[in-house]
């Protein structure tokens, strides 16, 4: 059983019909890292077993309840028939993990995203995510929020906050700095940006 399927089963068994769990609760109960928990919950949503009741909070769907009643064990591999599109699986990069975190947080600061997406965050990671968020915002995937998150020091202006505006799917859009564009792997569209 692959790591992905193992993690999905570890989270799936934590649910009962009617129970509701946050990503933080699932991570603590399963012993899986927070960014892996976010990604794994996304897989379970895509399979139709979980639904999101609010940002970062999940419950079983009717399909999930039925699968548990049947004793379904989740295995690795694609869900459903091969469509022939031949899309490659997405790479486990900082920006992919950041995109997964954005999809589940809904509203967030760049610092919060880095905390989830990087195991041991560095200033380079923070700069990477800030640049990525600016590109996504410029291309219409994110919206600037009017208020900032509280900073780490008293003299800090705080952290810029964003809202996910355009969630097109599980694969992170690619920000192409040299071309001044964002390519969406889910829709195969290109969005211009000014950065």
N, C-alpha and C positions, 0 to 999 in steps of 0.2 A: 504494500500500500504506500503510495507516495506521501510526502509530507503534507501536501495540499489536502488530500483526502483524509489523512489522519487528523489534521486540524479541524476539518469540517465535521467529522464525526465527534471530535472532542467537544465542539461547541453545540452541535445538534442535540446531544444527550442531556445538555443542561436545561433544555426547554421542556415544559409540560404544557398541555392545552391551557390557554389563558394566561400563562406566565409571561412577564415582560422583563427584559434584561437590557441594561446599558452595556456599551462596549467595555467600559471600565470594569463592570461586574463580571463580564464574560472573560476578560483577560485575567482577572484575579482568580476566578474559579478554575480556569483551565490551565493556568501557568504558561500561557502563550503570550508573547510580547504584544504590546498594544497595537503596533502597526501591523503585525501579522493577524491579530484579531479583527481589525478593521477590514483587511483584505479578505479574510476568511468569511466574515459575515456577508461581504459583498458576493462571494461565490454562492452562499446559501440563498441569498435574495435572488440571484440569477437563476438558480435551480427551481425557484418557486416555493422553497421550504420556509423562508422567513419573509416578513414584511416589516417595514420601518414605521413605527407608530409616531415617532418624532425624531429629531436629529439625534443620531447615535443610539437610538433605543429600538429594540426589535421584539417581535412576537411570532409565534408559529402561524403559518397560513393553514387553510383547510387541507391543502396538499401536504404540508409538513406534518400535520396531525395524522393524516392517513398514512404517510410514510413511516411515522413512528409506530403506529398501530400494527403495521405489516412487518416491523422489525427491519426496515431498510438499512443496509450498510452502504454508505456513500463510497464509491470507487472513483479513482482518477479517470481523466479523459473527458472529452467534450460531452455536453448535454445535448441530446437530440440528434437528429440525422445530420450527416455531412452535407452542407449546403453547396460545397464545391467552390466556395470563395477563397479557400486556401489562406486565410489570414493567419499570420504567425502569432504565437502567444506573446504577450507583452513581456518585456524584460523587467527584472526586479531592480529598478534604479531608484535613486532618491526622488526624482520627479514623478515616477510612477507611484511610489508610495505616498508622495505628497498629494497627488491627484486623488488617490483612494481616500485619503484623510479629508480632503476638501469635500468630496461627495458625501461623506458621512457626517461631517461637522456642519455643513451648510453655511454658517457664519463663523469666521475664524480670524485670528491674527497670524502673521507669518511665523511668529515665535511658537505658537501652538502647533502649527503644522510641522515645523522642524522637530519639535519635541516628540511627535508621534512617528515621523518618517525616518529619523536618524537615530541609530542606537546610541551613539556617543556624539551629539551635535558639536560641530566646530563652527567657527566664524565663516569658513568657506561654505558650509551647508546653509547657513543663514543667508549669505549673499546670493547663493544659487536660487533658493526658494523665493527671496525677495524679487530677483530678476524675473523668475518664471511667473510669479503672480502679476507683476507689472505688464508682462507680455500678454498674459491671458486676459487681464483687465482691458488692455488696449484693443484686443481682438473681440471683446464682447462676451467672454466666458465668465468673467467675474465682474462684480460691481463694487466700487468704493463705498465703504460705510462712513457716515458722517462723524462718528465718534471713534476714538482710539481705545485700545486696551491699555490698562495700567502698565507703566514701565517698571523696570527692576529697581531704579533709583529715584530719589525725590526730584532730581533735576531732569529726568527723562520726559520727553514729550509723549511717551507711550508708543505702543505698536499699532501700525496701520491695520485696519480690519477690512475684510472683504466678505461678500456674500456670493456664493456660487449661483450664477444666473443661467448658465447654459450647460446642463449636464447631458452630454450626448452618448455616454457609455463608459465602459470600464477601462478602456485604453487611454492613457494620458495623451492629450494633444501635444504635439511637438512645436516648441517655439524656435523658429529659425531666424536667428538674429541677423545674419548676413542678407537674408531675403526680405526682412521686415514682414514676416508672416507667421501665422500659426496653422499647422496642418493637423486636421482632426482625423485620426485613424479610424474612428468609428463611422463617420459619415463620408469619409474620403473627400472632404471639402477643405479649401484653403481660405483663411481669413486674413486680410491685410491688417497690419498694425504699424504705428508710427515710430515705435521705439528703435 
